[in-house]
């Protein structure tokens, strides 16, 4: 599960870098800087929350696999 979170994190990071490069070449970019700064802050919060949720997501994935295994074992007994 953590590789999915890492891939998501990397994808968002790459998109933000692309946006920053795009903003540098934009004429009259000062008109959009407020929106850009708000987006950067929101994405930073999202990435922190995603990083904090990673252990919980891994635990949920392990529980799901264990439940699936238990169901298969139960079906084998019947």
Phi and psi in radians as a Rosetta constraint file:
Dihedral C 1 N 2 CA 2 C 2 CIRCULARHARMONIC -1.144 0.35
Dihedral N 2 CA 2 C 2 N 3 CIRCULARHARMONIC -0.493 0.35
Dihedral C 2 N 3 CA 3 C 3 CIRCULARHARMONIC -1.156 0.35
Dihedral N 3 CA 3 C 3 N 4 CIRCULARHARMONIC -0.557 0.35
Dihedral C 3 N 4 CA 4 C 4 CIRCULARHARMONIC -1.179 0.35
Dihedral N 4 CA 4 C 4 N 5 CIRCULARHARMONIC -0.709 0.35
Dihedral C 4 N 5 CA 5 C 5 CIRCULARHARMONIC -1.146 0.35
Dihedral N 5 CA 5 C 5 N 6 CIRCULARHARMONIC -0.746 0.35
Dihedral C 5 N 6 CA 6 C 6 CIRCULARHARMONIC -1.095 0.35
Dihedral N 6 CA 6 C 6 N 7 CIRCULARHARMONIC -0.744 0.35
Dihedral C 6 N 7 CA 7 C 7 CIRCULARHARMONIC -1.097 0.35
Dihedral N 7 CA 7 C 7 N 8 CIRCULARHARMONIC -0.723 0.35
Dihedral C 7 N 8 CA 8 C 8 CIRCULARHARMONIC -1.108 0.35
Dihedral N 8 CA 8 C 8 N 9 CIRCULARHARMONIC -0.801 0.35
Dihedral C 8 N 9 CA 9 C 9 CIRCULARHARMONIC -1.028 0.35
Dihedral N 9 CA 9 C 9 N 10 CIRCULARHARMONIC -0.818 0.35
Dihedral C 9 N 10 CA 10 C 10 CIRCULARHARMONIC -1.123 0.35
Dihedral N 10 CA 10 C 10 N 11 CIRCULARHARMONIC -0.684 0.35
Dihedral C 10 N 11 CA 11 C 11 CIRCULARHARMONIC -1.117 0.35
Dihedral N 11 CA 11 C 11 N 12 CIRCULARHARMONIC -0.743 0.35
Dihedral C 11 N 12 CA 12 C 12 CIRCULARHARMONIC -1.156 0.35
Dihedral N 12 CA 12 C 12 N 13 CIRCULARHARMONIC -0.736 0.35
Dihedral C 12 N 13 CA 13 C 13 CIRCULARHARMONIC -1.065 0.35
Dihedral N 13 CA 13 C 13 N 14 CIRCULARHARMONIC -0.759 0.35
Dihedral C 13 N 14 CA 14 C 14 CIRCULARHARMONIC -1.125 0.35
Dihedral N 14 CA 14 C 14 N 15 CIRCULARHARMONIC -0.708 0.35
Dihedral C 14 N 15 CA 15 C 15 CIRCULARHARMONIC -1.128 0.35
Dihedral N 15 CA 15 C 15 N 16 CIRCULARHARMONIC -0.691 0.35
Dihedral C 15 N 16 CA 16 C 16 CIRCULARHARMONIC -1.178 0.35
Dihedral N 16 CA 16 C 16 N 17 CIRCULARHARMONIC -0.645 0.35
Dihedral C 16 N 17 CA 17 C 17 CIRCULARHARMONIC -1.130 0.35
Dihedral N 17 CA 17 C 17 N 18 CIRCULARHARMONIC -0.715 0.35
Dihedral C 17 N 18 CA 18 C 18 CIRCULARHARMONIC -1.112 0.35
Dihedral N 18 CA 18 C 18 N 19 CIRCULARHARMONIC -0.726 0.35
Dihedral C 18 N 19 CA 19 C 19 CIRCULARHARMONIC -1.093 0.35
Dihedral N 19 CA 19 C 19 N 20 CIRCULARHARMONIC -0.734 0.35
Dihedral C 19 N 20 CA 20 C 20 CIRCULARHARMONIC -1.089 0.35
Dihedral N 20 CA 20 C 20 N 21 CIRCULARHARMONIC -0.771 0.35
Dihedral C 20 N 21 CA 21 C 21 CIRCULARHARMONIC -1.095 0.35
Dihedral N 21 CA 21 C 21 N 22 CIRCULARHARMONIC -0.671 0.35
Dihedral C 21 N 22 CA 22 C 22 CIRCULARHARMONIC -1.149 0.35
Dihedral N 22 CA 22 C 22 N 23 CIRCULARHARMONIC -0.661 0.35
Dihedral C 22 N 23 CA 23 C 23 CIRCULARHARMONIC -1.149 0.35
Dihedral N 23 CA 23 C 23 N 24 CIRCULARHARMONIC -0.586 0.35
Dihedral C 23 N 24 CA 24 C 24 CIRCULARHARMONIC -1.100 0.35
Dihedral N 24 CA 24 C 24 N 25 CIRCULARHARMONIC -0.590 0.35
Dihedral C 24 N 25 CA 25 C 25 CIRCULARHARMONIC -1.593 0.35
Dihedral N 25 CA 25 C 25 N 26 CIRCULARHARMONIC 0.039 0.35
Dihedral C 25 N 26 CA 26 C 26 CIRCULARHARMONIC -1.492 0.35
Dihedral N 26 CA 26 C 26 N 27 CIRCULARHARMONIC 2.243 0.35
Dihedral C 26 N 27 CA 27 C 27 CIRCULARHARMONIC -1.226 0.35
Dihedral N 27 CA 27 C 27 N 28 CIRCULARHARMONIC 2.540 0.35
Dihedral C 27 N 28 CA 28 C 28 CIRCULARHARMONIC 0.982 0.35
Dihedral N 28 CA 28 C 28 N 29 CIRCULARHARMONIC 0.695 0.35
Dihedral C 28 N 29 CA 29 C 29 CIRCULARHARMONIC -1.176 0.35
Dihedral N 29 CA 29 C 29 N 30 CIRCULARHARMONIC -0.361 0.35
Dihedral C 29 N 30 CA 30 C 30 CIRCULARHARMONIC -1.015 0.35
Dihedral N 30 CA 30 C 30 N 31 CIRCULARHARMONIC -0.433 0.35
Dihedral C 30 N 31 CA 31 C 31 CIRCULARHARMONIC -1.195 0.35
Dihedral N 31 CA 31 C 31 N 32 CIRCULARHARMONIC -0.422 0.35
Dihedral C 31 N 32 CA 32 C 32 CIRCULARHARMONIC -1.881 0.35
Dihedral N 32 CA 32 C 32 N 33 CIRCULARHARMONIC -0.020 0.35
Dihedral C 32 N 33 CA 33 C 33 CIRCULARHARMONIC -1.095 0.35
Dihedral N 33 CA 33 C 33 N 34 CIRCULARHARMONIC -0.631 0.35
Dihedral C 33 N 34 CA 34 C 34 CIRCULARHARMONIC -1.071 0.35
Dihedral N 34 CA 34 C 34 N 35 CIRCULARHARMONIC -0.794 0.35
Dihedral C 34 N 35 CA 35 C 35 CIRCULARHARMONIC -1.143 0.35
Dihedral N 35 CA 35 C 35 N 36 CIRCULARHARMONIC -0.689 0.35
Dihedral C 35 N 36 CA 36 C 36 CIRCULARHARMONIC -1.102 0.35
Dihedral N 36 CA 36 C 36 N 37 CIRCULARHARMONIC -0.782 0.35
Dihedral C 36 N 37 CA 37 C 37 CIRCULARHARMONIC -1.116 0.35
Dihedral N 37 CA 37 C 37 N 38 CIRCULARHARMONIC -0.706 0.35
Dihedral C 37 N 38 CA 38 C 38 CIRCULARHARMONIC -1.117 0.35
Dihedral N 38 CA 38 C 38 N 39 CIRCULARHARMONIC -0.718 0.35
Dihedral C 38 N 39 CA 39 C 39 CIRCULARHARMONIC -1.108 0.35
Dihedral N 39 CA 39 C 39 N 40 CIRCULARHARMONIC -0.759 0.35
Dihedral C 39 N 40 CA 40 C 40 CIRCULARHARMONIC -1.046 0.35
Dihedral N 40 CA 40 C 40 N 41 CIRCULARHARMONIC -0.748 0.35
Dihedral C 40 N 41 CA 41 C 41 CIRCULARHARMONIC -1.127 0.35
Dihedral N 41 CA 41 C 41 N 42 CIRCULARHARMONIC -0.759 0.35
Dihedral C 41 N 42 CA 42 C 42 CIRCULARHARMONIC -1.125 0.35
Dihedral N 42 CA 42 C 42 N 43 CIRCULARHARMONIC -0.717 0.35
Dihedral C 42 N 43 CA 43 C 43 CIRCULARHARMONIC -1.171 0.35
Dihedral N 43 CA 43 C 43 N 44 CIRCULARHARMONIC -0.659 0.35
Dihedral C 43 N 44 CA 44 C 44 CIRCULARHARMONIC -1.076 0.35
Dihedral N 44 CA 44 C 44 N 45 CIRCULARHARMONIC -0.748 0.35
Dihedral C 44 N 45 CA 45 C 45 CIRCULARHARMONIC -1.100 0.35
Dihedral N 45 CA 45 C 45 N 46 CIRCULARHARMONIC -0.767 0.35
Dihedral C 45 N 46 CA 46 C 46 CIRCULARHARMONIC -1.019 0.35
Dihedral N 46 CA 46 C 46 N 47 CIRCULARHARMONIC -0.781 0.35
Dihedral C 46 N 47 CA 47 C 47 CIRCULARHARMONIC -1.168 0.35
Dihedral N 47 CA 47 C 47 N 48 CIRCULARHARMONIC -0.655 0.35
Dihedral C 47 N 48 CA 48 C 48 CIRCULARHARMONIC -1.138 0.35
Dihedral N 48 CA 48 C 48 N 49 CIRCULARHARMONIC -0.773 0.35
Dihedral C 48 N 49 CA 49 C 49 CIRCULARHARMONIC -1.124 0.35
Dihedral N 49 CA 49 C 49 N 50 CIRCULARHARMONIC -0.679 0.35
Dihedral C 49 N 50 CA 50 C 50 CIRCULARHARMONIC -1.104 0.35
Dihedral N 50 CA 50 C 50 N 51 CIRCULARHARMONIC -0.754 0.35
Dihedral C 50 N 51 CA 51 C 51 CIRCULARHARMONIC -1.129 0.35
Dihedral N 51 CA 51 C 51 N 52 CIRCULARHARMONIC -0.694 0.35
Dihedral C 51 N 52 CA 52 C 52 CIRCULARHARMONIC -1.202 0.35
Dihedral N 52 CA 52 C 52 N 53 CIRCULARHARMONIC -0.520 0.35
Dihedral C 52 N 53 CA 53 C 53 CIRCULARHARMONIC -1.442 0.35
Dihedral N 53 CA 53 C 53 N 54 CIRCULARHARMONIC -0.235 0.35
Dihedral C 53 N 54 CA 54 C 54 CIRCULARHARMONIC -0.956 0.35
Dihedral N 54 CA 54 C 54 N 55 CIRCULARHARMONIC -0.860 0.35
Dihedral C 54 N 55 CA 55 C 55 CIRCULARHARMONIC -1.065 0.35
Dihedral N 55 CA 55 C 55 N 56 CIRCULARHARMONIC -0.662 0.35
Dihedral C 55 N 56 CA 56 C 56 CIRCULARHARMONIC -1.141 0.35
Dihedral N 56 CA 56 C 56 N 57 CIRCULARHARMONIC -0.731 0.35
Dihedral C 56 N 57 CA 57 C 57 CIRCULARHARMONIC -1.117 0.35
Dihedral N 57 CA 57 C 57 N 58 CIRCULARHARMONIC -0.705 0.35
Dihedral C 57 N 58 CA 58 C 58 CIRCULARHARMONIC -1.116 0.35
Dihedral N 58 CA 58 C 58 N 59 CIRCULARHARMONIC -0.721 0.35
Dihedral C 58 N 59 CA 59 C 59 CIRCULARHARMONIC -1.109 0.35
Dihedral N 59 CA 59 C 59 N 60 CIRCULARHARMONIC -0.726 0.35
Dihedral C 59 N 60 CA 60 C 60 CIRCULARHARMONIC -1.114 0.35
Dihedral N 60 CA 60 C 60 N 61 CIRCULARHARMONIC -0.706 0.35
Dihedral C 60 N 61 CA 61 C 61 CIRCULARHARMONIC -1.131 0.35
Dihedral N 61 CA 61 C 61 N 62 CIRCULARHARMONIC -0.727 0.35
Dihedral C 61 N 62 CA 62 C 62 CIRCULARHARMONIC -1.118 0.35
Dihedral N 62 CA 62 C 62 N 63 CIRCULARHARMONIC -0.726 0.35
Dihedral C 62 N 63 CA 63 C 63 CIRCULARHARMONIC -1.109 0.35
Dihedral N 63 CA 63 C 63 N 64 CIRCULARHARMONIC -0.686 0.35
Dihedral C 63 N 64 CA 64 C 64 CIRCULARHARMONIC -1.132 0.35
Dihedral N 64 CA 64 C 64 N 65 CIRCULARHARMONIC -0.748 0.35
Dihedral C 64 N 65 CA 65 C 65 CIRCULARHARMONIC -1.116 0.35
Dihedral N 65 CA 65 C 65 N 66 CIRCULARHARMONIC -0.712 0.35
Dihedral C 65 N 66 CA 66 C 66 CIRCULARHARMONIC -1.130 0.35
Dihedral N 66 CA 66 C 66 N 67 CIRCULARHARMONIC -0.701 0.35
Dihedral C 66 N 67 CA 67 C 67 CIRCULARHARMONIC -1.132 0.35
Dihedral N 67 CA 67 C 67 N 68 CIRCULARHARMONIC -0.733 0.35
Dihedral C 67 N 68 CA 68 C 68 CIRCULARHARMONIC -1.092 0.35
Dihedral N 68 CA 68 C 68 N 69 CIRCULARHARMONIC -0.746 0.35
Dihedral C 68 N 69 CA 69 C 69 CIRCULARHARMONIC -1.107 0.35
Dihedral N 69 CA 69 C 69 N 70 CIRCULARHARMONIC -0.742 0.35
Dihedral C 69 N 70 CA 70 C 70 CIRCULARHARMONIC -1.108 0.35
Dihedral N 70 CA 70 C 70 N 71 CIRCULARHARMONIC -0.687 0.35
Dihedral C 70 N 71 CA 71 C 71 CIRCULARHARMONIC -1.110 0.35
Dihedral N 71 CA 71 C 71 N 72 CIRCULARHARMONIC -0.736 0.35
Dihedral C 71 N 72 CA 72 C 72 CIRCULARHARMONIC -1.121 0.35
Dihedral N 72 CA 72 C 72 N 73 CIRCULARHARMONIC -0.710 0.35
Dihedral C 72 N 73 CA 73 C 73 CIRCULARHARMONIC -1.141 0.35
Dihedral N 73 CA 73 C 73 N 74 CIRCULARHARMONIC -0.704 0.35
Dihedral C 73 N 74 CA 74 C 74 CIRCULARHARMONIC -1.129 0.35
Dihedral N 74 CA 74 C 74 N 75 CIRCULARHARMONIC -0.731 0.35
Dihedral C 74 N 75 CA 75 C 75 CIRCULARHARMONIC -1.100 0.35
Dihedral N 75 CA 75 C 75 N 76 CIRCULARHARMONIC -0.592 0.35
Dihedral C 75 N 76 CA 76 C 76 CIRCULARHARMONIC -1.203 0.35
Dihedral N 76 CA 76 C 76 N 77 CIRCULARHARMONIC -0.462 0.35
Dihedral C 76 N 77 CA 77 C 77 CIRCULARHARMONIC -1.368 0.35
Dihedral N 77 CA 77 C 77 N 78 CIRCULARHARMONIC -0.564 0.35
